[in-house]
Every structure is written in C-alpha cells, then in structure tokens.
Amino acid sequence: MNITQEAINFLKTALEDETVKSVRIITEAGCCGPTLGLHIAAPEATDAIQDFDGFTFAVSSDAATLSENVTLDVEMTEDSASLFLRGLQQTC
C-alpha cells in the first residue's frame, strides 16, 4: 500500500480530536467479491504495520494481497474532499 502526503494530511486533520490515531485496512465483502475497507482502529496482533509520516497504518493479513498496488489518496470535488483507493481493482 502506498499513501500520498495529501492523504496523510487529510487523516491527521480528520483525526485531530480522536483518541485512536491509526487506520486499519481490512477486507470487506463487496458486491462481486472482496474489496478493501478503511477503519479508524488500533492494529491487531497479526497486522502488518507501516508508519507514514508518524501515522500508523495496519494492514490485516487477509487484505495484504489486495492492497499491494493500491494508493490511498484524496479526491477533491467542488464541495468536499474524501479519501479514495487509487488502483483498487474492481470486483465486478
């Protein structure tokens, strides 16, 4: 998994008042198969932990393959900004 500096800055701002300062990447059920989900959560014992600019990202063991070539980035619209996973292969 790769993470842009914009995504890190977005998360630091969004989680400024939260007690948990880490993101956990997991596998979730999608409409046509597994996909990735992002949760604000502490890492679990079996997670691969990565540090990006002082921010903790934990990748669950079942999400490791899906997240290999994915980049967490920020998408800007006229009204807002949101996180998105660039390079995530669609399951449908």
PLY file of the C-alpha trace (Angstrom):
ply
format ascii 1.0
element vertex 92
property float x
property float y
property float z
element edge 91
property int vertex1
property int vertex2
end_header
0.00 0.00 0.00
1.15 3.48 -0.81
-0.15 6.62 0.81
0.11 10.14 -0.54
1.15 13.04 1.65
-2.24 14.62 0.92
-3.99 11.56 2.40
-1.79 11.67 5.50
-2.50 15.37 5.98
-6.23 14.73 5.48
-6.22 11.97 8.12
-4.19 14.00 10.61
-6.73 16.79 10.38
-9.74 14.46 10.45
-8.44 12.54 13.47
-7.14 15.52 15.40
-9.65 15.04 18.25
-9.77 11.23 18.15
-8.00 9.03 20.67
-7.06 6.37 18.08
-4.54 7.71 15.56
-4.28 4.72 13.28
-6.02 3.36 10.20
-6.66 -0.34 9.74
-7.05 -1.67 6.20
-9.21 -4.79 6.06
-11.02 -6.97 3.56
-14.76 -6.39 3.28
-17.47 -8.04 1.22
-18.14 -6.14 -1.99
-20.97 -6.59 -4.46
-18.94 -9.06 -6.54
-16.25 -10.23 -4.16
-13.79 -8.94 -1.60
-12.74 -5.30 -1.52
-10.78 -3.10 0.87
-12.18 -1.09 3.73
-10.57 1.57 5.89
-11.37 1.82 9.58
-10.08 4.08 12.32
-8.89 1.34 14.65
-5.89 0.09 16.57
-3.73 -2.52 14.84
-4.31 -6.17 15.67
-1.51 -8.63 16.50
-1.47 -10.24 13.04
-1.47 -6.96 11.07
1.45 -5.66 9.06
2.16 -2.21 10.46
3.53 0.65 8.40
4.41 4.14 9.56
3.91 7.06 7.18
5.00 10.43 8.49
4.23 9.45 12.08
0.81 8.00 11.26
0.15 4.28 11.78
-1.42 2.13 9.07
-2.20 -1.50 9.83
-2.94 -3.93 7.00
-4.79 -7.09 8.03
-3.23 -10.29 6.74
-6.22 -11.04 4.51
-6.00 -7.58 2.91
-2.28 -7.69 2.11
-2.61 -9.01 -1.45
-5.46 -6.66 -2.40
-3.59 -3.63 -1.06
-0.21 -4.29 -2.72
-0.67 -1.94 -5.69
-3.16 0.49 -4.13
-2.55 4.11 -3.20
-4.60 5.91 -0.57
-5.19 9.41 -1.90
-7.52 12.39 -1.57
-10.16 13.22 -4.16
-11.23 16.83 -4.33
-14.65 17.94 -5.53
-16.25 21.37 -5.60
-17.86 20.74 -2.22
-15.51 18.46 -0.30
-12.52 16.20 -0.10
-12.62 12.47 0.56
-10.24 9.53 0.72
-10.17 7.02 -2.10
-8.14 3.97 -3.03
-6.47 4.55 -6.38
-5.60 1.35 -8.23
-8.06 -0.89 -6.40
-9.23 -3.48 -8.88
-12.97 -3.57 -9.31
-14.56 -6.90 -8.47
-17.45 -6.51 -10.94
0 1
1 2
2 3
3 4
4 5
5 6
6 7
7 8
8 9
9 10
10 11
11 12
12 13
13 14
14 15
15 16
16 17
17 18
18 19
19 20
20 21
21 22
22 23
23 24
24 25
25 26
26 27
27 28
28 29
29 30
30 31
31 32
32 33
33 34
34 35
35 36
36 37
37 38
38 39
39 40
40 41
41 42
42 43
43 44
44 45
45 46
46 47
47 48
48 49
49 50
50 51
51 52
52 53
53 54
54 55
55 56
56 57
57 58
58 59
59 60
60 61
61 62
62 63
63 64
64 65
65 66
66 67
67 68
68 69
69 70
70 71
71 72
72 73
73 74
74 75
75 76
76 77
77 78
78 79
79 80
80 81
81 82
82 83
83 84
84 85
85 86
86 87
87 88
88 89
89 90
90 91
